[in-house]
């Protein structure tokens, strides 16, 4: 019997360009402590899973209460961090032809300590408190998905196969060990990471990988460009520095992945160099507007663009 690999000319022991990965968690809710334990067991950073923002936890806590009412954020006290939400009942009027709204209660969330008060409705207060505590202690499927994406972005690389869908991703071969750790992490939570090797030497694979990596890097550069365009005199210097770090990571990836980018690398690098010039000019423009003449173009170039590039993470 002739092996399939012989028929299509693919060596099963060929070197790999990387893997196409996709994952599935089904519809589950996992205790936060279990997520942290699973990270440690898989050899991943335990601090990758962060605490939920108080407002996010509150939104989940009152999800069941939205039946028959609207819940709207009214105010946020910048000094105390207290957010006020209004609960409003909605029901059909006597004619049955339109919806009437009836004020019900105000609920206050202290984002500093997580306390919830609703003096006008003890029942809402009790439910919100119970479900708020539950939300803080658990993570759902969307949380785990965002966590996986964040870990790949922070410690490896993840390029969407179809940018509009974002369901399957290409992971370069250098990060195969990291993908294995994520696979173990998801498995321990009842999910799975499916990994499809992409061998070197096929025209279809080479073309698909080139498109995926180039599109991914251009998207990252585009997102950075949009952020920079929104800068003004109120933008902090730390924001400048983080933007430069992002640019350096993108540039280093574009240089490191010459095998994947092929003849598209030169065009992409030229675009990044032009972006560097615009970024430097923007920093100089804003610092000048802040009456900081000493941080002009020349100084900005030296301070914000050191010659050493960051190392590309491989695990």
N, C-alpha and C positions, 0 to 999 in steps of 0.2 A: 504494500500500500504506500502511495506517495504522500509524504507529509504536506500539509497545507502550506507550511513555510517554504517548501521546495517549489510548490506550484506558483507562488506569488513572488518568489525571489527574496524573501526576508529571512535573515539569519536570526534564529531565536536567541542566540548568544551575542548579538550585536551590541555595540555600545549605544547608550541612550542619549537623546537630546534632553529628556526629562519625562514628566508624566502629566497626563490630564487627570485632574481630580475633581470629584464632586462628593458631597456628603448629604446625609439624611439623618435627622433626629426624630422623625415622626412628629407626633404631638405629645410632648412630654413636659413635665415640670419637675425640676431636680433641685434638691436642697443645695443651697449655696456652699455649705460645708463639704458636700460630696463633690461638687465641682472643683473646689480647691484641692481636695485629697486626690482627685483624679489627675489634676495637673502635676502634682508632686510625683505620683506613681509613674507617670509617663515621662518624667524628666523634663517637664516644662516649667517655666517660672510661675510660682504660686501667685505672685502679685499681678499676673496677667488679668485675672478676674477681679474687677473693681466693684466697689459698693454701688448700689443703685442710687441715682439722684433722688432726693426726697420727693420732688414733683413727679418723677416717673413712677415711684412707688405709690404715691397718692392716686395718680390717674388709674393705675391698675386696681387699687383698693376700692374705688367707687364705680368700677366698670358695671357691676351688677345693678347699681342704683340708677343707671341711666334709663332703665325701662320706665317709660311714662313721665320722664322729666328731662330737663336740660341741666347741665353742670358747666358753668362758665367761670373762667378766671376773671376776677374783677380788678384787684389791685395787688401790687407787691411793694412792701415797705423796704426800700433800699437800705435803711439803717438797721432794722431788726431782722430782715430776711423773711418776714411773715407774708404768706400769700393768702389772699382771701378769695374763696370760691362761692358763687351763688347757686343754690339749688332752686329750680323753678319747675313746678308741676305743669304739665300740659295735658289738655283733655278737650274733647269735642264739646262745642257749646250746645245749647238746647235745640238748635235747629239741625245739628248734625252736619253742618255744612262748612264749619271752620273750626280751627283749633284755638282755644283760649289758653293763656299762660297765667299762672298764679304763683306769686312769690311764696317760697317755702322757708328758706333759712340761709344764713351765711355760715360758712365753715372756714376756719382759719388753720393753716398749716405753717408751723414754724420750721423752716428749712434748716435751722441750726441744730435743734435737738430732736426734730421729728415729731413733736407733740401736735395733737389735733384737738381742736375745741369747736363745738357746735352747740352753743347754749340753747338755741331755739328748737333743736331736734335731738334729744338724747338718743333716739334710735339710729339716726344717721351717724352721730358721733361714735356710738359703740361699734357699729358695723365698720366704719372707716378705720377705726383704731385696730380692730382685729385683723382686717384684711391688709392694712398697711404693714403690720408686723409680719404677716405671711409673705407679702410681696418682697420685703427686705430679705427674708430668709430663703427665698426660692428664685430659680432662674428658669425661664421658659425657652422654647425652641429658638425664638428670635435672638434671645440673649446669647445662647451658645453659638449661633451662626455668626453674630457680630464678634464674639470672642475669637472664633477660629480665624476670621478675616483679619482681625487686629493682630493676632499672633503671627500670621504669615507676613503681614506688612512690616511688623517690627523685627522679625527674626529671619525671614526668608523672602520669597517673591511669589506673587500670585497674579497671573495675567488672565483676564476673562477671555474665554474662547469666543463668546458672543457678548460684546459690551452691553447690548440692549437687554439681554436676558440675565447675565450674571449667574448662571446655574453651574457651569463647568469652567474650570480654570487650568491653565498650563503652569506647571511648577518646574523650573530648570533643574537639571540633574544635580547641580551642586547642593540642592536642598532636599534631596531624597531622604536623607536620614531624619530631617525635621518632619517631613510628611509622615514618616513611619511613627514618630512620636504623637503626632496629631491623630493618626489612625488609632493608636492605642488609647488615647484620651477619650475619643468619641465612643469607642467600643465599650469602655468601662461605664459610660453613661447610658448605654443602651442604643447608641446610634452607630453609624458606620461611615467610613471614608473609603470611597471606591477609587482605585488608582489604576490608570491605564497607561502602561509604558509607551513612549514614543521613540522608536529606534532611529538611529542615524542612517542616512543613506537612501531615504525615499523622497522623491520629489514632492509628493503630496504632504508628507510630514514636515519637510523643510519649509515649504511655502506657508503652511498653517501656523507653524511656530513663529516664523518671521513676522507674519501679520499680527499675531497675538501679542508678541513682545513689543513690536513697534507701536501698535495701537495703545497698549498699556502705558508705555513711557510717554507717548504724546498726550494721553489723557492726564497723567500726573503733572506734566509740564503745563497743560492748559488750566488745570485746577489752581496751580500755583500762580499762574499769570492773572487769573480772575481775582484771586485774593490780593495780589499786589496792586491791581488797578483800583481796588476799594480803599487803599491806604489814604490817610489824610494827616493833618497836623496832630491829631489826637493819638495816632498810632505809636505804640511803645517801641523802644529800641529792642526789647526782648523779642518782639514780633518780627523785626528785621532779621535778627539772628536766627530765629527758627526757620524763616523763609530761606535764608542762605543755606542752612543745613539741609533743608528739603531739596534745594537746587543741586547741592553737591551730591546727595544720594542719587538723584536722577541721572546726573552727569556720569557718575561712577558706574552706574548700572549700564548706561549706554556704551561706555567704553569697555566694560567687562564682557558684554554679551555680543561681541563682534561675530562670533560663530553663528548666532541666531539672526542677527540683523543683516548680515551680508552687505550687499551694495546699498542698503538703506541707512547704514550707520553714519556715513559722512553727512548726509542731509540732516539727520537727526542731531548730530553733534553741532552742525552749523546753526541750527535753530536754537539749541541750548546756549551757544556762545552769544547769540544775539539777545536771548532772554537775560543772560548775565549782564550785558551792557545796559539793558533797559532797567533791570533791577537795581544796579548800581546808581544809575541816574535818578531813579525814583527815591532812593535813600538820600542821595545828595540834595535833591529838591526839597524833601520834607525837612531834613535837618537844617537846611538854609532857612526855610520858613520858620523854624523854631529859633532862629537867630543863633545857630550853632555853626558859625562859619568854619570852625576848625575841623569839622567833619565833612569836608567837601569831597569832590570826586576822588582825588588822589588818596586821601586818607581813608575814605570809605572803601576803596578798592583794596587797600592793604589790610584794613581791620577785618572787613567782612568776608574777604575771599583769601584765606590762607592757602599756601601752595600745597600743603598736604591734603590729600583726599581721604575720606573715611574708608575703612576696610569694609568690603562687602561680606555681610554675614553669610555663613554657610551652614549654620546649625541653629 
